Amino acid sequence: MSRPGFVLEVDEKTPHLMTMSGAQLRLERFGIGTQVVYTADAEESADPVGLIDAAVGAPTGVAPLSEQLRPDTRLTLVIVDADAPLPRPHFDPRRTLAERVLEIAARNGVDDVEIVVANGLKQRWNTQQVTRVLGDRVATSFLPDGLITSHDVTSPDLVSVGEVDGTTVRVNRRVAESDLVVVIGIRGDDSERCPLALGLTDLTTIDRIGGVEPDRDFERGVSDLIQAKVPGFALLAVLGQPLLAPGLRFLSSREWEWRLSDRLAFAASRQIIAALPRQGAQLVNGNPRADYAVIDVVGGDYSSALTDSRDVWQAANAVEVKGSADVLVTSVWGPSIDPVDSIGSPLSAAHHALVTRAGSHLEAPLARDGGVLIAFHPLRNRFSNRRQSSAADFFAKVLPVTTDPAEIAADFQPRSVDDEWYLDLYRKNFADHPLRVYQQWYELARASKRFSDVIWVGGDRRVAALLGHRAATTYADALEIASGTVGMHPSITMLRGPGLALGDVR
């Protein structure tokens, strides 16, 4: 069993601590009394087949999977894409989950089987993505016959399953017409969002769920409606922390436990990136993979599986933190926000810092209302040409005009959502749907309201200003800027490492 996460209180003997800024690595001196939150130790993965068999044989709230399958069953496997972890796993647990379900189906004589990827507004999967996640065995068996498809939120072939609060909810036709839907996913955070409501429905439904003022009651109603109309069985793997390759393992290790090899790897990484800023960053951090231990596999009816898997993840990753701080500090590591870019776009960096990292808490937030967030990232104005074309245009054409979510939703969103170029990129597997960047901004803007200041250490000043934030050259400069709001002696909490801990503030 891995060591749990803990909080280090900085004192005179504490060494310099590592921070990550895009692809750059640095050692920083933090003030005495700073609370540094370390995640639980990562573990090597083991064969999860035993956990899977227990989950399908003794599920919560429903009969065992084999008892629900007959030769005439129309079976659909739904692969949830919303919870895919970054860095990418060496071996995706969804492959083993899917293979075991298909083996059980074959033993029960089921031959009408299709696979649907619940990607929602995210990039639709191409052949390489299907093979990487589900493996050659599943890909070669299903892809040639067109039996693996990605959900298209714009498809005219979606079917209505009912209404929620006056809105017609339309879902993927294959899913709606199935006798049994097995939902396969992974739990790598404590999100309460419903992957089916966001991953298999139509654009109107998703727009209402994630708009300027998100309608959580509507989202729950959509989730309940889908579960009532579609017979489902959920199989969710709960993941541990990312175990990086030996050359990068120092990123998640505690600094005072670094061995000579860790110190040499850190020094070499810094020198390579400093000498070759762009090529070196890609060489050191480009598309890294991590090993994720499967803590548990939860099976049962969909609502129970979501709740149980969240409870398991919280139990494994919660770290008790003393009080909501005046200042919250976080690193933003490029490979944690972008699967192919070692630095990441400024919008992805801001969303990761404000929503993912600052929002990872149970009851009380990690920083008090009106506090300050300090984040490490260069905020370079860089986007992928095709994959992030709508995000690049949003950054270049929308934010210079206004950052107000209501104005953006009224004046810019409709044109982008109907833009044929963006939609063509989405349908051809190259890019996210254009609505995704708008919903990410609305979420980011809501998170920003909690802070009096958001300060980017090492960030481009023009880019930070465009986001409505500020930039500082050094961490000390950032604290000086923050002192105007939180005083000269603020309480500080720092989130350390590339993994995601859950702050249980007491």
Secondary structure as UniProt FT lines:
FT   STRAND          6..9
FT   TURN            12..13
FT   STRAND          17..22
FT   STRAND          24..28
FT   TURN            32..33
FT   STRAND          35..38
FT   HELIX           49..57
FT   HELIX           65..68
FT   TURN            71..72
FT   STRAND          74..80
FT   TURN            82..83
FT   STRAND          88..89
FT   HELIX           93..107
FT   TURN            108..109
FT   STRAND          112..118
FT   TURN            120..121
FT   HELIX           127..142
FT   HELIX           143..145
FT   STRAND          148..150
FT   TURN            153..154
FT   TURN            156..157
FT   STRAND          159..164
FT   TURN            165..166
FT   STRAND          167..171
FT   HELIX           173..176
FT   STRAND          180..187
FT   HELIX           195..199
FT   HELIX           203..209
FT   HELIX           216..229
FT   STRAND          232..244
FT   HELIX           246..252
FT   HELIX           255..257
FT   HELIX           260..275
FT   HELIX           277..285
FT   STRAND          289..300
FT   HELIX           302..317
FT   STRAND          318..321
FT   STRAND          325..333
FT   HELIX           334..336
FT   HELIX           346..351
FT   HELIX           352..357
FT   TURN            358..359
FT   STRAND          367..376
FT   TURN            385..388
FT   HELIX           389..393
FT   HELIX           394..398
FT   TURN            399..401
FT   HELIX           405..411
FT   HELIX           413..417
FT   HELIX           420..427
FT   TURN            428..429
FT   HELIX           435..448
FT   TURN            449..450
FT   STRAND          451..457
FT   HELIX           461..466
FT   TURN            467..468
FT   STRAND          470..472
FT   HELIX           475..486
FT   STRAND          492..495
FT   STRAND          502..505
//
